[in-house]
C-alpha cells in the first residue's frame, strides 16, 4: 500500500509527509519556529486587481465574495505565489532561513492557509533545554523575544478608514498605529461556545482550548507549563492577543501565528496535529477494508482491490473549490524547501509495483538505490550507501546542493532481544560501511555487533541523527494552536479576512455567460490578439491538426516510394506483423491472375482491437499506404463511424461514404 501515500490530500498522503518531516528533523535538527499564515482573500488589493478591472475602492463586500466564488483558481494560485515569494524574498533574506517545510490546508472554509516550520541560521540550540543553565535559558528568551511578541502598541487604536489588510505596506505612514489596527482586526481571539470552549477533563470546567484569556506580563520568559514542559511566554499587555511578529504581520497583512520550537514534545504534537491529518477526518484504512471486503469477489485481482480502496479514500473527504483548482493547476500541497527524500529499502521483502502478470515488464520500473550503489563508478568506491543516497543525485550521480533526507526501511532500533539487535547492527553496517558485495562484509565466525563496534558506528549515528524522537504518548489537544476568530457568532467563526469559496452541493452558483460578462466586454481583446499574430489566424489554427496529419501521411508515402521493395518500417510488434502479412496476402491474391473462387483462402476481414496508444491508427495508415503503392489511390476506401475517428486516420465517415442520411427517411 506504499502507493496510497501518493493520493494527494488523503490521510495516507499526509501521514507519509509527516514521517518525511520527522526524518528531516532527525537529520537536520530542531526547527526554530512554527508559523501559520492565513489568506485575506476578502481584502488583498493586489488580488482584486487581478480579479476585476473595476475601481477596487467601489467594490462592496458582496462583490468581493462573488469575485472569490467565481474565480477560485485565481485566488488559489495567487495565494501560492504570495507564499513562495514571501518565503524567498522576506523570510530567507531578513531572517536567514536555511530550511523550511510547510503544507497548505483548506478545511471546510475553502480558503487556504499554511502551517510550517522554519530553520533559522545561528538560532540557539534548544534540543536539550531541560539541562541548560539559567544563563543560557535567558539567552534563548532574549533571542525569541526579538521574533515573537504579544504586546499591543495601542490598546484602543483609532478606527481605520479602510480595513488594515487592504493597505499595502508601502502605503503605511504611521507604523505603530497601523500595527495596532491590524492586530485589533485579525489577531485578537474571541471565545465562543461553538468554537473553542471545551470541558477540562481534570477540572471538569468549561475552558478555552487555546487557553485564552492569558496572563499578562511585562517581560518574556520560559517556564514549565501544567504538563511540566518548557513553554515560551512573550511579553503581553492584551490577554486575548495571539502571538505575532510585527515585521512579518505588517508585510503579510493577514492573520498569522508564530511560536518557538523549544521542545521535541511540542514539535511532535504539532506534527501530529497539523501535518499528518487530512482536511476532513476520513474513515480509517481498516474500516475501509472492512466495508469493501464484503463486496469483493474471491477471484478479484489485487490491482482492482487497491483501485477500489483508492476510490473509497477519495470519496470520503471534502475538497473545496480552491483545492480542486490547486490540483488542476498542478501546484504542490506542501514544500520541503528544496530537500529531496531518498528511500533506502533494506527489507528482504522487496517493494513491488502492482501489475498484471501477463504485461509486467521489469525494465519499466528502473533500478533501485541498492543496485545503483553496487554498480557505482570507481570514483565513488569509498562512499557508504548512506553517503551515496544522502549526497548524490541518484540519476546523474552528481553532488546535490542540499543533502538529501535518507529514509531507511525497515525502521530498526536496539532492544533487549540480542537476536533482533543483530538485525539492527547489520542494517547500520550496510548503511555506513562501503561495500559492493554484501556477503564480503561479514565472515562466518563474526557477529554483526562485533563489526559494528569495530567501525565505531555509534559515533557515526550520533553525528547523523541530531534529534532522536519518541513519537508516542503525545496529547495533540494539549498543543493545539489558535485560529483566531472575530466573533462569537457561529456563522462568523470564519474570519472575515478568511473568506470561504463556499462552493458546495447546495450552493447557489450563478450561470456564467462567457463573453458577455462585464470583464469580458471591457477587456482589450484587440491588443491581446496582436500577441499571437506571428502564430497565424484562427483559420490557420483550425486547419493545423488536419494539415499536420496530411503532411505526415505524404512524408510516409514519399519515403516508401524511394524504396524499391515493400514497406520497411521499424519496431513492428508480433501482432502488428501478423496483420501486415495478412494484408500482403490479400493484395497478392488481388493482383494474381487466378480468378477469385471458393478456393481463394486469403483473409477478407481483419478486426484490429487495442487500448489507446497501442498503434491502431499507425497500422491503418500503414495498410492504406501499402494499398496505395501496390494497387493505386482508388483501390480502397477508409471509413469510420464517427467524425473524430475519421480525422485521426484521414478517413471519411460511413455516412459520407455510403450517402446515409443523418435522419431516418
Buried (B, 14 or more C-beta within 10 A) or exposed (E): EBEBBEBBBBBBBBBBBBBBBBBBBBBBBBBBBBBBBBBBBBBBBEBBEBBBEBEBEEBEEEBBBBBBBBBBBBBBBBBBEBBBEBBEEBBBEEBEBBBBBBBBBBBEBBBBBBBBBBBBEEBBEBBEBEEBEEEBBEEBBEBBBEBBBBBBBEEEBEEBEEBBBBBEEEEBEEEEBBBBBBBBBBBBBBBBEEBBEBEEEEEEEEBBBBBBEBEEBEEBBBEEEEEEBBBBBBBBEBEBBBBBBBBBBBBBBBBBBBBBBBBBBBBBBBBBBBBBBBBBEBBEBEEBBEEBEEEEEEEEEEEEBBEBBBEBBBEBBBBBBBBBBBEEEEBEBBBBBEBEBBBBBBEEEEEEEBBEEEEEEEEEEEEBBBEBBBEBEEEBEEBBBBBBBBBBEBEEBEEBEEBBBBBBEEEBEEEEEEEEBBBBBBBBBBBBBBBEEEEEBBEEEEBBBEBBEEBEBEEBBEEBEBBEBEEEEBEBEBBBBBBBBBBBEEEBBBBBBBBBBBBEEEEEEEEEEEEEEEEEEEEEEEEEEEEEEEEEEEEEEEEEEEEEBEEEBEEBBEEBEEEEEEBEEEEBEEBBEEBBEBBBEBBEBBEEEEEEEEEEEBEEEEEBEEEEEBBBBBBBBBBBBBBBBBEEEEEEEBBBEEEEBBBBBBBBBBBEBEEEEEEEE
